[in-house]
Amino acid sequence: METQIKALYKTPQGIKFVTIFGYASKGVPSLEINGAGKLSKNIKEKLIYFTRIRKLPIPLRRFVVCLDLNELNIQSTQNLKWLEFPLLLTYWYLCGLIPIKKLDNCIASGWIKTNGEIFQMDLPASFKDVFRESFNPIEQKSMKLISVYNKHGGALDIIDSSLLLEHIPNLNFKVDYIERASAIPTNSLMA
């Protein structure tokens, strides 16, 4: 089984998109996260803990989840936090824990805390323009945003993440607000 999802992350230069892809195969049961540099191990352990604490059944398979480094534009590891939720979605999809047919036409963003809080992006006013520049018109028509936040200028359809994951215990979705004039979160260390 394989899948991919587009992830949205913030940089000081604005929002960017990156492809996260993954597959499950027979082999030694494990989870590998590749492409996040030094943070790969930390993110992997967070996803495993986040899954185990909820007692979710994980098939005995090898799961590999990767960031497409050709699309990644990260100068600071601070920006990688926005990829945690899409990485989690990819992992859970490969495990068969998400009731969705495919992730290939989805966009997600967010960071997670081990207590079950999932912070999703309050999209900046520039989202609609960046989305149109990043995807061709055919892709734009089929793309869906997985988010609890639905004020994005009507650029695409919404899949409510709280409804998509309502069967998973102890999740609490929140919106991480950013200043309208920039792409820097207001409660960030950068602000």
C-alpha positions in Angstrom: 0.0 0.0 0.0 1.2 3.5 -0.8 -0.1 7.1 -0.6 0.9 10.7 -0.7 -0.4 14.0 0.6 0.5 17.6 0.1 1.6 19.4 3.2 1.4 23.1 3.8 4.0 24.8 6.0 4.9 28.3 6.9 8.2 30.0 6.2 9.3 33.6 6.8 8.8 34.0 3.0 5.2 32.8 3.1 3.5 29.4 2.9 4.9 26.6 0.8 3.8 23.1 -0.2 5.7 19.8 0.0 4.7 16.2 -0.9 4.8 13.6 1.8 4.7 10.1 0.5 4.8 6.7 2.1 4.3 3.0 1.8 3.8 -0.1 3.8 5.5 -3.4 3.1 6.3 -6.8 4.6 9.4 -6.7 6.7 10.5 -6.0 10.2 7.6 -4.0 11.8 8.8 -0.4 12.1 8.1 3.2 11.2 10.7 5.2 9.4 10.4 9.0 8.8 12.8 10.3 6.2 13.6 13.9 5.0 13.2 15.8 8.2 16.9 15.8 9.0 17.8 15.6 12.7 14.1 15.9 13.6 13.1 12.6 11.8 13.8 10.5 14.9 11.9 12.9 17.2 8.9 13.1 14.9 8.9 9.3 14.5 8.9 8.7 18.2 6.2 11.3 18.7 3.9 9.6 16.1 4.5 6.2 17.7 3.8 7.5 21.2 0.7 9.5 19.9 -0.6 6.2 18.4 0.3 3.9 21.3 -1.2 6.1 24.0 -4.6 5.8 22.1 -4.2 2.0 21.9 -4.7 2.1 18.2 -4.1 -1.3 16.4 -1.1 -1.1 14.1 -0.5 -3.9 11.6 2.8 -5.7 11.8 4.3 -4.1 8.8 7.2 -1.8 7.8 6.0 1.8 7.3 8.1 4.3 5.5 7.0 8.0 5.3 9.2 10.5 3.4 9.3 14.2 2.6 10.1 15.1 -1.0 13.4 16.9 -0.5 13.2 18.4 -4.0 10.2 20.5 -2.9 11.3 21.3 0.6 12.5 24.8 1.3 13.4 24.9 5.0 16.1 27.1 6.4 15.0 26.5 10.0 13.7 23.3 11.7 11.1 25.5 13.4 9.0 25.3 10.2 9.0 21.5 10.2 6.5 21.4 13.0 3.7 22.1 10.5 4.4 18.8 8.8 3.7 16.6 11.9 -0.1 16.3 11.3 0.3 15.4 7.6 2.9 12.9 8.6 0.5 11.4 11.2 -2.3 11.3 8.6 0.0 9.4 6.2 1.1 6.9 8.8 -2.5 6.3 10.1 -3.8 6.0 6.5 -1.1 3.3 5.8 -2.2 1.5 9.0 -5.8 1.5 7.8 -7.0 3.8 10.7 -8.5 6.6 8.6 -11.9 6.1 6.8 -10.9 7.9 3.6 -10.5 6.4 0.1 -7.3 8.3 -0.7 -5.1 11.1 0.5 -3.5 11.8 -2.9 -5.8 14.8 -3.5 -5.6 16.3 0.0 -3.7 19.1 1.6 -3.0 19.2 5.4 -1.0 21.1 7.8 -0.5 21.2 11.6 1.5 20.2 14.5 0.7 17.9 17.4 1.3 17.7 21.1 1.5 14.3 22.8 -1.5 15.1 25.0 -3.7 14.9 21.9 -3.9 18.6 20.9 -3.6 19.1 17.1 -2.9 22.7 16.1 -4.0 23.5 12.5 -3.2 26.6 10.5 -5.2 29.7 10.3 -4.6 30.3 6.6 -3.1 33.6 5.6 -4.9 35.9 3.1 -2.3 34.9 0.5 -3.4 31.2 0.6 -5.7 31.4 -2.4 -3.0 33.0 -4.6 -0.2 30.6 -3.5 -2.6 27.6 -4.0 -3.4 28.7 -7.6 0.3 29.2 -8.4 1.3 25.8 -7.0 -1.3 23.6 -8.6 -2.5 23.3 -12.2 -6.3 24.0 -12.8 -7.1 20.3 -13.1 -5.5 19.5 -9.7 -7.2 22.6 -8.1 -10.6 21.2 -8.9 -10.0 17.9 -7.1 -7.9 19.1 -4.1 -9.4 19.1 -0.6 -8.1 20.7 2.6 -8.1 18.6 5.7 -8.7 21.1 8.5 -11.0 22.3 11.2 -10.5 25.9 9.9 -12.7 26.7 7.0 -12.0 30.3 6.1 -9.6 30.0 3.2 -11.2 32.1 0.5 -13.2 29.2 -1.1 -10.2 27.9 -3.0 -11.0 24.3 -2.3 -13.3 21.9 -0.5 -12.9 21.1 3.2 -12.7 17.7 5.0 -13.3 18.5 8.6 -10.3 16.8 10.4 -12.3 16.5 13.7 -15.0 14.5 11.9 -12.5 12.5 9.9 -10.7 11.4 13.1 -13.8 11.4 15.4 -13.4 7.6 16.0 -9.9 8.1 17.5 -10.0 8.9 21.3 -8.6 12.0 23.0 -8.0 14.3 20.1 -8.6 18.0 20.5 -8.3 20.2 17.4 -7.3 23.9 17.7 -6.4 26.7 15.3 -2.9 28.2 15.6 -3.5 31.8 14.6 -1.0 33.9 12.6 -0.8 37.6 12.0 -2.5 38.7 8.8 0.5 40.7 7.6 2.9 37.8 7.8 3.2 34.0 7.8 4.7 34.0 11.3 2.5 32.5 14.1 1.6 35.0 16.8 2.5 32.5 19.6 5.8 31.5 17.9 9.3 31.9 19.2 10.0 33.8 15.9 7.3 36.5 16.6 
